[in-house]
Amino acid sequence: MDEKLRNKLRDISERHEELGEMLCAPEVMQDKARFLAASREHAELRPVAEAFERYRQGEHNLAEARELLSDPDMKELAEDDIGRLQKELSQLDRDLQHVLLPKDPNDSKNVVLEIRAGTGGEEAALFGSDLWRMYSRYAERMGWSVDTMNASEASAGGFREISGLIRGKNVYANLKFESGVHRVQRVPATESQGRIHTSAATVAIMPEAQEVDIEINDSDIRLDVMRASGAGGQHVNTTDSKVRLTHIPTGLAVESQQEKSQTKNREIAMILLRSRLLDMEIQKYESERAAERKSQVGSGDRSEKVRTYNYPQDRITDHRINRTRHNLAAFMDGDIGDLLTALRAHDEAERLSD
């Protein structure tokens, strides 16, 4: 470990200890705002401080083992210990690099999931429906909740477009690399000749933005209300419940007609608008970051083909990390955790190499 990194870790460790003492001070405990701020910083520094302490203890143990090399009776045992301790120190060094990686401030956020049918007509809409079910089933496995925000059904089934809010622990951290073009290769139900068709759907994973994340002036929003369309009976056709919000500075427009209440639809539209504006900022940052790298999982380019679902060969291939797995039926039933873990690991390796 170089001296610059050691000094940085030493400063973090000392700050962690200082905060621990602060949290026990009566004047801090009585000041709620100060106590919460100190608690938050203390918790953020704990993984680094604890990892550095393990590393220093490992160095100490290694030094003791080397001292025993001069003792003929202990030399063989010391050599075994040195080999083991050197491996442990190498792992501890990797652990320290991992905990020092800058945390994505959005990792703990809920996400807005949007799926849009792409090339392929009716088959693309059906595939969009399959993807929606896949993410919903994965959310169930993770103990998350999924609330549909807006949906536009296709005439032959499936969705031309569907969006929903997924709430839970570290949702964005798990799903953030799912954005992009998902391609399916299979024989559509409407294909009489048994020919394989290629269709696509676009997935967007956006962190749910709060008012503190994105500030929108009322004067920058144009509100339009209209009668909803689609299934829903007489109410849908006679009530101006559909809401469209247009962000004038960017020209970004969002719609919601999922609820019968215009007020609720406006709330949903505001969530969508804030989240899309935050997502635009993230994409810009990721694109700039990708320009500095040779390869990257999250490039910010939503037109990038990220994954192929090949039904005849029962395989899923993620093109960004060149990883293929089989058992497509289980994957489409939400068993996607191993691939999501591989994507996160690839991203961490990329950032460590920067």
Steps between C-alpha positions, in 0.01 A plus 500: 500500500644836400550770761248741346221242530613404850484862614152537354381188679661615823313833478171317439563269793579792732190687384287191564637474853446873558137472388447204732609714793283791380190281495549426869532868594188636680497826303496310171236252614271791593543667160289285266628646175864476606451148637338377178772653284775345713322163504467501123868583446606246764300227322645594159860483630456180703561250213825675403623536859425136581664374180812709570517363855487143364775589255724645772440194718596282203823696453577457870440124483719472189785688669482265801505195275811627319679549831452130571694403185824534696386230743587155350225332699236746376624562145273250322191616687595865439538439125150351486360796695678751275351349185150503651534852640629640170191365324278649769671839465450494124128436553482771766666742257231422242232545766640844584496605136139384478378699803688807379313508169273805483143402577229577248272743689199350323565136595256500791218661300180344369478486122261588224503215248390577144465242225418598141436269206754553223543334164281198444143629521263280699777257594702788649200597715466140620872492581460826694232327706738207562771739622251675729410165655868405530586813700181469706587141592855602590358778718287242682809290567673808645203599716438820302166647398399588144231758420393556140513870415395501137423236240408503132379161384545371146203367305635143485615497862810619676601862548602768259628677811482437874659670799499427869654600830706230676551564870739319729855478630778596256275457196702730276828336605367165377321608183691800368686306229178368343446810288536454125362298210396143581470276193295181471532225242210253487208372295202731562163345580363660181770344278346217300821396320702451819754766407711665767443875533720758670325770702612750760386704798672787675543497878568814703592484868478842664554582868188648656578869533383700799447875503842541665661316206337697219357847549227587249347845489124509449551752223706241310212252480208500259201296617254349253201289599293284267270205490667167561484230237508124505331249730307644790139534396288812500709682762813494287326653200315780681744632760799726441723283721797453268788735579790612284784702650752671272828630637543811288881546530572147374184422304464177699136387525344231720146367520293308753151360470530196727281644778144630483602807696661790314685593821652154536598495135673833544695361798606201291599725211713714733684191623563400140612848401742544791641153451552550126675832558730338758558212259604746229765637734622147583517404131703811425743417779527134395560596137783731603643229725474239222696726267794467737486118502550221249201302630224560749175340614302820531583720205197727515405394147143368518512392134769244583405133456572357842351149499359232271237246605525205260211258550593229244844462664370556856764761575539856624807698396605830653713668235671751730678238711486218243320272741255227396274284714223253429159406649315787339171397663642553850664827392172638370340395829726741686810287562732776380704569814821329384521713185427821692781409743739440210416840351569675831828311542609600149423864571698490825799343323483774237495774761788342694709502181440872439 
